[in-house]
Amino acid sequence: MRLLALLSGGIDSPVAAHLMSRRGAEILLLHMDNRPYCDERSLDKVSKVAAQLRDVSGDSMPLYVAKHGENQSDISRLCDRSYQCVLCKRLMLATAEKVAKSLGAEGIIMGDSMGQVASQTLHNIKASSYGCGMPILRPLIGLDKLEIEAIAKEIGTYEISIGPEQSCLAVPSKPATMATPEKMMAMETRLGIDELVERTFDSMRLSDP
């Protein structure tokens, strides 16, 4: 079983990737490069997290990086700002699906934990996931932050993840928490989501281990 894990520099996504690796999955890693809405330290942190996941699992876990910052700019310019985070997640998932298919992966791993942030309410999870044509695995969905942090400390990613990094500058002051697929579809039409996914996919590169 080959799975593609979306990997940020945060605490949750490395734990999600590790748990599925522990279940015997072959894990590929995809980082969505959010610059200029974050700083250069984010890429360094992700590379270190990926290296630690390889060490603890003994698996190769190749890391792919795709440019996502221009997508954030397009969302901010063309769409309801309160939908920034959920549309960001929708674009990441759509890109991950295309990447997964190109690499022979059968599903996508995400580090969502129910209600932890605005994009992880039940309404927003439904709205950001509705167009995805392959399984989305969320092994942390029922865990609380302390449980996730305990696993991160156990596998050695916690100290890396809490290191210095600029928070995402695209996050709106009042993010939507009850997004609907209907409103999402209208804004995706405005964005031209298929073209954005193609652009993001074309930017993807294999990061040096």
Helices and strands as residue ranges (DSSP letters): E 2-6, H 12-22, E 26-33, H 41-57, E 63-67, H 69-78, G 81-83, H 84-103, E 107-109, G 118-120, H 122-129, E 136-137, H 145-155, H 158-161, H 181-191, H 193-202, E 205-206
